[in-house]
Amino acid sequence: MKITPLYILAQEAFAVGLLTIVFGLIASAFVRTLGVFDSDTGDWNANHIMEAALFFTGAFIHLSLEFTGVNMWYVKSKQGLWL
């Protein structure tokens, strides 16, 4: 199989999607511990809980990739491809 830029993009999107699911679950659990989620009504919008969970999901993903060195590895591995 020939590896095309579209195939690489699809792989990257899949990896980011999986990370978003994992870290989204962690961020949702974190936000719920703050005690602002109304578990009786299930209302996520009353206190902007969804926005907070999405913010923490992105922040957790970014920080994890930075601290593990994945981001630096990724940038170095792509340097010659875009010239």
C-alpha positions as CSV (number, residue, x, y, z in Angstrom):
1,M,0.0,0.0,0.0
2,K,1.3,3.4,-1.0
3,I,1.4,5.8,2.0
4,T,-0.1,9.2,0.9
5,P,-0.3,12.5,2.8
6,L,-4.1,11.8,3.2
7,Y,-3.3,8.4,4.8
8,I,-0.9,10.0,7.2
9,L,-3.4,12.7,8.1
10,A,-6.1,10.0,8.7
11,Q,-3.7,8.2,11.1
12,E,-2.9,11.4,13.0
13,A,-6.6,12.3,13.2
14,F,-7.4,8.8,14.6
15,A,-4.6,9.1,17.2
16,V,-5.8,12.5,18.3
17,G,-9.4,11.2,18.4
18,L,-8.4,8.3,20.7
19,L,-6.4,10.7,23.0
20,T,-9.4,13.0,23.1
21,I,-11.7,10.2,24.2
22,V,-9.3,9.1,27.0
23,F,-8.5,12.6,28.2
24,G,-12.1,13.7,27.8
25,L,-13.2,11.0,30.2
26,I,-10.5,12.1,32.7
27,A,-11.4,15.8,32.3
28,S,-15.1,15.0,32.8
29,A,-14.3,13.1,36.0
30,F,-12.2,16.0,37.2
31,V,-14.8,18.6,36.5
32,R,-17.4,16.5,38.2
33,T,-15.3,16.5,41.4
34,L,-15.6,20.3,41.4
35,G,-19.2,19.8,42.5
36,V,-20.8,22.1,40.0
37,F,-22.5,19.4,37.9
38,D,-26.2,19.0,38.7
39,S,-26.5,15.2,38.8
40,D,-30.2,15.4,39.6
41,T,-31.1,17.1,36.3
42,G,-28.0,16.1,34.3
43,D,-27.7,19.8,33.3
44,W,-24.2,20.3,31.8
45,N,-25.0,23.9,30.6
46,A,-26.0,25.5,33.9
47,N,-22.5,26.2,35.0
48,H,-20.7,25.8,31.6
49,I,-19.5,22.3,32.6
50,M,-19.1,21.1,29.0
51,E,-16.9,24.1,28.2
52,A,-14.7,23.4,31.2
53,A,-14.4,19.7,30.4
54,L,-13.4,20.5,26.8
55,F,-10.9,23.1,28.0
56,F,-9.3,20.6,30.4
57,T,-9.3,17.9,27.7
58,G,-7.3,20.0,25.4
59,A,-5.0,21.3,28.1
60,F,-4.4,17.7,29.4
61,I,-3.6,16.4,25.9
62,H,-1.3,19.3,25.1
63,L,0.6,19.0,28.4
64,S,0.9,15.3,28.3
65,L,2.3,15.4,24.8
66,E,4.8,18.1,25.8
67,F,6.0,16.4,29.0
68,T,6.4,13.0,27.4
69,G,8.4,14.3,24.5
70,V,5.9,13.2,21.9
71,N,5.4,16.7,20.6
72,M,9.1,17.3,20.1
73,W,9.5,13.9,18.4
74,Y,6.6,14.6,16.1
75,V,8.0,18.0,15.1
76,K,11.4,16.6,14.4
77,S,10.0,13.7,12.4
78,K,8.0,16.0,10.2
79,Q,10.7,18.7,9.5
80,G,11.8,17.3,6.2
81,L,8.4,16.5,4.9
82,W,7.0,20.0,4.5
83,L,9.9,21.6,2.7
